[in-house]
Amino acid sequence: MIGVVLADDHEMVRTGFRMVLDAEDDIAVIGLVGTGQDAVDAARRLRPDVVLMDIRMPGMNGLDATRLITAMPDAPRVVVVTTFDSEEYLRTAIHAGASGFLLKDAGPRLLIEAVRAAASGDALVSPSITVRLLGEIAASHPATSAPHDLSARELEIATAIARGRTNEEIAADMFITLSTVKSHARNISVKLGARNRVEIAAWVWRARLIR
């Protein structure tokens, strides 16, 4: 069972998200909070698998809370859920260690997929913003020439990750097993020093491997 804490200062949002997630057999909402500090406290106390984190909340904002949560030992995964598809927010969320970035209007299906992806070590960014915002991040930074020792297959998988493909989709596209994809993804993370798939995607865009 995937334990989830919902952090949002609007009760209607928390209630709506809870109804969507609790309807799934493998997901249980174990905490509801309305501030960033309460999200940090709930993460320590309840030890959820995933925290769904709003950005704009009273007191400590969601990005600062994300940074504190992802620094915890055996940290839960954090998926930032926001109304604002801002490059600055996405970039800051990536640097804070978020395992996903979702718009609140993305719909129930993507909300559920984001929770499951985060719990399994993957990451999901709203398809409506993935290409545009990661492209903007790349355009605003010089192309990276950082050395790497990724194999041709690892580069292919890193590029697929940057296009928003899930492990299952990559396995089907490349006619390889799911465990092979996961093994490659772990190796890519180690070689790039990336904490999650979002950071892998950002590296691919900065390296201009896709446009």
C-alpha contacts under 8 A as a table, 3 or more apart, distances in Angstrom:
res1	aa1	res2	aa2	distance
1	M	25	D	7.92
1	M	26	D	4.81
1	M	27	I	5.53
1	M	28	A	6.76
2	I	26	D	6.04
2	I	27	I	4.66
2	I	28	A	6.07
2	I	48	P	7.63
2	I	49	D	5.91
2	I	50	V	7.41
2	I	116	R	7.75
2	I	119	A	6.95
3	G	27	I	6.21
3	G	28	A	5.14
3	G	29	V	5.86
3	G	30	I	5.93
3	G	48	P	4.81
3	G	49	D	5.17
3	G	50	V	6.46
4	V	27	I	7.28
4	V	28	A	6.12
4	V	29	V	4.64
4	V	30	I	5.66
4	V	31	G	6.81
4	V	48	P	5.42
4	V	49	D	6.10
4	V	50	V	4.93
4	V	51	V	5.63
4	V	52	L	7.26
5	V	29	V	5.94
5	V	30	I	5.75
5	V	31	G	4.48
5	V	32	L	5.88
5	V	33	V	7.61
5	V	39	A	7.61
5	V	42	A	7.42
5	V	43	A	7.51
5	V	48	P	6.34
5	V	50	V	6.54
5	V	51	V	4.78
5	V	52	L	6.28
6	L	14	R	6.38
6	L	17	F	7.89
6	L	18	R	7.80
6	L	29	V	7.31
6	L	31	G	6.19
6	L	32	L	4.95
6	L	33	V	6.23
6	L	39	A	7.93
6	L	51	V	6.03
6	L	52	L	5.00
6	L	53	M	6.57
7	A	14	R	7.41
7	A	32	L	6.15
7	A	33	V	4.83
7	A	34	G	5.46
7	A	35	T	6.60
7	A	36	G	7.17
7	A	39	A	5.89
7	A	51	V	7.22
7	A	52	L	5.96
7	A	53	M	4.97
7	A	54	D	5.96
8	D	11	E	7.33
8	D	13	V	6.97
8	D	14	R	6.24
8	D	32	L	7.99
8	D	33	V	6.42
8	D	34	G	4.83
8	D	35	T	6.72
8	D	53	M	6.59
8	D	54	D	5.11
8	D	57	M	6.86
9	D	33	V	7.35
9	D	34	G	4.06
9	D	35	T	6.15
9	D	54	D	7.76
9	D	56	R	7.99
9	D	57	M	5.65
9	D	58	P	7.42
10	H	13	V	5.42
10	H	14	R	6.51
10	H	34	G	7.08
11	E	14	R	5.08
11	E	15	T	6.04
11	E	34	G	7.86
12	M	15	T	5.07
12	M	16	G	6.03
13	V	16	G	5.13
13	V	17	F	6.05
14	R	17	F	5.28
14	R	18	R	5.99
14	R	32	L	6.88
15	T	18	R	5.12
15	T	19	M	6.26
16	G	19	M	5.25
16	G	20	V	6.44
17	F	20	V	5.17
17	F	21	L	6.18
18	R	21	L	5.21
18	R	22	D	5.77
18	R	29	V	6.29
19	M	22	D	5.42
19	M	23	A	6.25
20	V	23	A	5.58
20	V	24	E	7.41
20	V	108	P	6.41
20	V	112	I	7.78
21	L	24	E	5.60
21	L	27	I	6.06
21	L	28	A	6.73
21	L	29	V	6.95
21	L	112	I	6.52
22	D	25	D	7.45
22	D	27	I	6.06
22	D	28	A	5.34
22	D	29	V	6.31
23	A	27	I	7.87
24	E	27	I	5.53
24	E	28	A	7.78
29	V	32	L	7.73
30	I	46	L	7.53
30	I	48	P	7.42
31	G	42	A	7.03
31	G	46	L	7.61
33	V	38	D	5.90
33	V	39	A	6.08
33	V	42	A	7.82
34	G	38	D	6.83
34	G	39	A	7.58
34	G	57	M	7.05
34	G	58	P	7.94
35	T	38	D	5.21
35	T	39	A	6.28
35	T	57	M	5.42
35	T	58	P	5.75
35	T	59	G	6.80
35	T	60	M	6.79
35	T	61	N	7.39
35	T	62	G	7.83
36	G	39	A	4.99
36	G	40	V	6.42
36	G	57	M	6.46
36	G	58	P	7.40
36	G	59	G	6.93
36	G	60	M	4.82
36	G	61	N	5.32
36	G	62	G	5.25
36	G	64	D	7.57
36	G	65	A	5.21
37	Q	40	V	5.13
37	Q	41	D	6.27
37	Q	59	G	7.47
37	Q	60	M	5.83
37	Q	65	A	6.59
38	D	41	D	4.99
38	D	42	A	5.95
39	A	42	A	5.06
39	A	43	A	6.07
39	A	51	V	7.93
39	A	53	M	7.95
39	A	65	A	6.94
40	V	43	A	5.15
40	V	44	R	6.41
40	V	65	A	5.99
40	V	66	T	7.95
40	V	68	L	6.98
40	V	69	I	5.94
41	D	44	R	5.24
41	D	45	R	6.13
42	A	45	R	5.00
42	A	46	L	5.49
42	A	47	R	7.43
43	A	46	L	5.56
43	A	47	R	5.20
43	A	48	P	6.18
43	A	51	V	7.57
43	A	69	I	6.89
43	A	76	P	7.26
44	R	47	R	5.71
47	R	76	P	7.02
48	P	51	V	6.88
48	P	76	P	6.02
49	D	76	P	4.85
49	D	77	R	6.22
49	D	119	A	6.07
50	V	76	P	5.27
50	V	77	R	4.70
50	V	78	V	5.66
50	V	79	V	7.27
50	V	115	V	6.66
50	V	118	A	6.81
50	V	119	A	6.30
51	V	76	P	6.76
51	V	77	R	6.22
51	V	78	V	4.74
51	V	79	V	6.21
52	L	78	V	5.99
52	L	79	V	4.97
52	L	80	V	5.93
52	L	81	V	6.35
53	M	62	G	5.89
53	M	66	T	7.50
53	M	78	V	6.72
53	M	79	V	6.00
53	M	80	V	4.68
53	M	81	V	5.61
53	M	82	T	7.95
54	D	57	M	7.01
54	D	62	G	5.54
54	D	80	V	5.92
54	D	81	V	5.12
54	D	82	T	5.50
55	I	61	N	5.64
55	I	62	G	4.08
55	I	63	L	5.95
55	I	80	V	7.04
55	I	81	V	7.24
55	I	82	T	6.15
56	R	61	N	5.52
56	R	62	G	6.31
57	M	60	M	6.82
57	M	61	N	5.28
57	M	62	G	6.68
58	P	61	N	6.78
60	M	64	D	6.52
60	M	65	A	6.66
61	N	64	D	5.63
61	N	65	A	6.32
62	G	65	A	4.90
62	G	66	T	5.95
62	G	80	V	7.76
63	L	66	T	4.95
63	L	67	R	6.33
63	L	92	T	7.12
63	L	93	A	6.08
63	L	96	A	6.74
64	D	67	R	5.13
64	D	68	L	6.47
64	D	96	A	7.56
65	A	68	L	5.19
65	A	69	I	6.13
66	T	69	I	5.10
66	T	70	T	6.02
66	T	78	V	6.56
66	T	93	A	7.63
66	T	96	A	6.08
66	T	97	G	7.05
66	T	98	A	6.73
67	R	70	T	5.45
67	R	71	A	6.36
67	R	96	A	4.53
67	R	97	G	6.43
68	L	71	A	5.32
68	L	72	M	6.83
69	I	72	M	5.44
69	I	75	A	6.29
69	I	76	P	7.19
69	I	78	V	7.87
70	T	75	A	5.27
70	T	76	P	6.79
70	T	77	R	7.08
70	T	78	V	7.34
70	T	96	A	7.38
70	T	97	G	5.96
70	T	98	A	7.55
71	A	75	A	6.64
72	M	75	A	4.85
77	R	98	A	6.99
77	R	99	S	6.00
77	R	118	A	5.91
77	R	119	A	6.70
78	V	97	G	7.66
78	V	98	A	5.06
78	V	99	S	5.53
78	V	100	G	6.95
78	V	118	A	7.45
79	V	98	A	5.73
79	V	99	S	5.42
79	V	100	G	4.46
79	V	101	F	5.75
79	V	102	L	7.19
79	V	114	A	7.32
79	V	115	V	7.51
79	V	118	A	7.25
80	V	93	A	7.17
80	V	98	A	6.63
80	V	99	S	7.90
80	V	100	G	6.06
80	V	101	F	4.80
80	V	102	L	6.10
81	V	101	F	6.00
81	V	102	L	4.71
81	V	103	L	5.54
81	V	104	K	5.89
82	T	85	D	7.47
82	T	101	F	7.82
82	T	102	L	6.43
82	T	103	L	5.07
82	T	104	K	5.48
83	T	103	L	5.53
83	T	104	K	5.47
83	T	105	D	7.40
84	F	89	Y	7.87
84	F	103	L	7.12
85	D	89	Y	7.43
85	D	90	L	7.53
85	D	103	L	7.01
85	D	129	I	6.87
85	D	133	L	8.00
86	S	89	Y	5.18
86	S	90	L	6.28
86	S	133	L	7.61
87	E	90	L	5.13
87	E	91	R	5.99
87	E	133	L	5.57
87	E	134	L	7.83
87	E	136	E	7.12
87	E	137	I	6.85
88	E	91	R	5.19
88	E	92	T	6.03
89	Y	92	T	5.15
89	Y	93	A	5.92
90	L	93	A	5.04
90	L	94	I	6.15
90	L	101	F	6.93
90	L	133	L	7.63
91	R	94	I	5.19
91	R	95	H	6.32
91	R	137	I	7.41
92	T	95	H	5.09
92	T	96	A	6.02
93	A	96	A	4.96
93	A	97	G	6.41
93	A	98	A	5.41
93	A	101	F	7.63
94	I	97	G	5.29
94	I	98	A	5.39
94	I	99	S	7.61
94	I	198	V	6.48
94	I	199	E	6.33
95	H	98	A	7.49
95	H	199	E	7.94
97	G	195	R	6.83
97	G	196	N	7.50
98	A	101	F	7.35
98	A	196	N	7.99
98	A	198	V	7.85
99	S	118	A	5.95
99	S	121	G	7.97
99	S	122	D	7.17
99	S	123	A	4.95
99	S	124	L	7.19
99	S	196	N	6.24
99	S	197	R	7.18
99	S	198	V	6.53
100	G	114	A	6.85
100	G	118	A	7.06
100	G	123	A	4.90
100	G	124	L	4.79
100	G	125	V	5.31
100	G	198	V	6.93
101	F	124	L	6.56
101	F	125	V	4.69
101	F	126	S	6.41
102	L	106	A	6.88
102	L	111	L	7.54
102	L	114	A	7.72
102	L	124	L	7.44
102	L	125	V	5.62
102	L	126	S	4.95
103	L	106	A	5.32
103	L	126	S	6.32
104	K	107	G	7.20
106	A	110	L	6.15
106	A	111	L	7.16
106	A	126	S	6.83
107	G	110	L	5.79
107	G	111	L	6.40
108	P	111	L	5.03
108	P	112	I	6.24
109	R	112	I	5.32
109	R	113	E	6.18
110	L	113	E	4.85
110	L	114	A	5.88
110	L	126	S	7.68
111	L	114	A	5.16
111	L	115	V	6.44
112	I	115	V	5.27
112	I	116	R	6.33
113	E	116	R	5.15
113	E	117	A	5.89
113	E	124	L	7.69
114	A	117	A	5.08
114	A	118	A	6.04
114	A	123	A	6.88
114	A	124	L	5.40
114	A	125	V	7.91
115	V	118	A	5.26
115	V	119	A	6.16
116	R	119	A	5.12
116	R	120	S	6.23
117	A	120	S	5.25
117	A	121	G	6.29
117	A	122	D	4.69
117	A	123	A	5.52
117	A	124	L	6.58
118	A	121	G	5.14
118	A	122	D	5.11
118	A	123	A	5.34
118	A	124	L	7.46
119	A	122	D	7.32
121	G	196	N	7.55
122	D	166	T	7.57
122	D	167	N	7.80
122	D	196	N	7.23
122	D	197	R	6.20
123	A	196	N	7.11
123	A	197	R	5.59
123	A	198	V	6.32
124	L	164	G	7.04
124	L	198	V	7.79
125	V	129	I	7.29
125	V	130	T	5.91
125	V	164	G	7.12
125	V	198	V	7.80
126	S	129	I	5.66
126	S	130	T	6.11
127	P	130	T	5.20
127	P	131	V	7.46
127	P	164	G	7.10
128	S	131	V	7.54
128	S	132	R	7.79
129	I	132	R	5.34
129	I	133	L	5.60
129	I	134	L	7.86
130	T	133	L	5.73
130	T	134	L	5.88
130	T	163	R	7.53
130	T	164	G	7.14
131	V	134	L	5.50
131	V	135	G	5.73
131	V	163	R	7.15
132	R	135	G	5.11
132	R	136	E	6.16
133	L	136	E	4.90
133	L	137	I	6.17
134	L	137	I	4.98
134	L	138	A	6.21
134	L	201	A	7.83
134	L	202	A	6.34
134	L	205	W	6.44
135	G	138	A	5.07
135	G	139	A	6.10
135	G	205	W	6.44
135	G	211	R	6.82
136	E	139	A	4.98
136	E	140	S	6.14
137	I	140	S	5.31
137	I	141	H	6.52
137	I	202	A	7.78
137	I	205	W	7.79
137	I	206	R	7.46
138	A	141	H	5.36
138	A	142	P	7.34
138	A	143	A	7.18
138	A	202	A	7.63
138	A	205	W	5.42
138	A	206	R	4.56
138	A	207	A	7.89
138	A	208	R	7.36
139	A	142	P	7.32
139	A	206	R	7.79
141	H	206	R	7.01
142	P	206	R	7.28
143	A	206	R	5.26
143	A	207	A	5.34
143	A	208	R	6.46
144	T	203	W	7.99
144	T	206	R	5.70
144	T	207	A	5.02
145	S	207	A	7.00
148	H	191	K	6.77
148	H	192	L	6.84
149	D	191	K	6.95
150	L	153	R	7.88
150	L	154	E	5.54
150	L	155	L	6.02
150	L	188	I	6.82
150	L	191	K	7.12
151	S	154	E	5.01
151	S	155	L	6.16
152	A	155	L	5.14
152	A	156	E	6.25
153	R	156	E	4.99
153	R	157	I	6.24
154	E	157	I	5.06
154	E	158	A	5.97
154	E	184	H	6.15
154	E	185	A	7.55
154	E	188	I	6.49
155	L	158	A	5.00
155	L	159	T	6.09
156	E	159	T	5.22
156	E	160	A	6.33
157	I	160	A	4.96
157	I	161	I	6.16
157	I	170	I	7.24
157	I	181	V	7.65
157	I	184	H	7.53
157	I	185	A	7.37
158	A	161	I	5.04
158	A	162	A	6.28
158	A	185	A	7.42
158	A	188	I	7.24
158	A	200	I	6.55
158	A	201	A	6.94
158	A	204	V	6.89
159	T	162	A	5.01
159	T	163	R	6.40
159	T	201	A	7.23
159	T	204	V	6.27
159	T	209	L	6.99
159	T	210	I	7.17
160	A	163	R	5.08
160	A	164	G	6.68
160	A	165	R	5.62
160	A	170	I	6.85
161	I	164	G	5.21
161	I	165	R	5.23
161	I	166	T	6.90
161	I	197	R	6.85
161	I	200	I	7.40
161	I	201	A	6.12
162	A	165	R	7.36
162	A	197	R	7.93
162	A	198	V	7.62
162	A	200	I	6.97
162	A	201	A	3.94
162	A	202	A	7.20
162	A	204	V	6.44
162	A	205	W	7.37
163	R	201	A	7.61
165	R	169	E	5.86
165	R	170	I	6.21
166	T	169	E	5.13
166	T	170	I	6.16
167	N	170	I	5.09
167	N	171	A	6.11
167	N	178	L	6.49
167	N	181	V	6.22
167	N	182	K	6.90
168	E	171	A	5.16
168	E	172	A	6.30
168	E	178	L	6.12
169	E	172	A	5.12
169	E	173	D	6.03
170	I	173	D	5.03
170	I	174	M	6.01
170	I	181	V	7.16
171	A	174	M	5.34
171	A	175	F	5.67
171	A	176	I	4.95
171	A	177	T	5.59
171	A	178	L	5.43
171	A	180	T	7.94
171	A	181	V	6.22
172	A	175	F	5.15
172	A	176	I	6.77
172	A	177	T	7.94
176	I	180	T	6.57
176	I	181	V	7.25
177	T	180	T	5.19
177	T	181	V	6.57
178	L	181	V	5.14
178	L	182	K	6.29
179	S	182	K	5.06
179	S	183	S	6.11
180	T	183	S	5.06
180	T	184	H	6.22
181	V	184	H	5.14
181	V	185	A	6.10
182	K	185	A	4.99
182	K	186	R	6.20
183	S	186	R	5.22
183	S	187	N	6.32
184	H	187	N	5.06
184	H	188	I	6.12
185	A	188	I	5.04
185	A	189	S	6.23
186	R	189	S	5.15
186	R	190	V	6.33
187	N	190	V	5.15
187	N	191	K	6.15
188	I	191	K	5.17
188	I	192	L	6.03
188	I	194	A	7.83
188	I	200	I	7.73
189	S	192	L	5.32
189	S	193	G	5.61
189	S	194	A	4.65
189	S	195	R	6.46
189	S	196	N	6.85
189	S	197	R	7.73
189	S	200	I	6.86
190	V	193	G	5.11
190	V	194	A	6.61
191	K	194	A	7.81
192	L	200	I	7.47
194	A	197	R	7.46
194	A	199	E	5.40
194	A	200	I	5.91
195	R	199	E	6.51
196	N	199	E	5.54
196	N	200	I	6.58
197	R	200	I	4.88
197	R	201	A	6.16
198	V	201	A	5.04
198	V	202	A	6.22
199	E	202	A	4.97
199	E	203	W	6.20
200	I	203	W	5.18
200	I	204	V	6.34
201	A	204	V	5.11
201	A	205	W	6.35
202	A	205	W	5.20
202	A	206	R	6.16
203	W	206	R	5.08
203	W	207	A	5.99
204	V	207	A	5.06
204	V	208	R	6.34
204	V	209	L	5.58
204	V	210	I	7.02
205	W	208	R	4.99
205	W	209	L	6.14
205	W	210	I	6.08
205	W	211	R	7.19
206	R	209	L	7.78
208	R	211	R	6.30
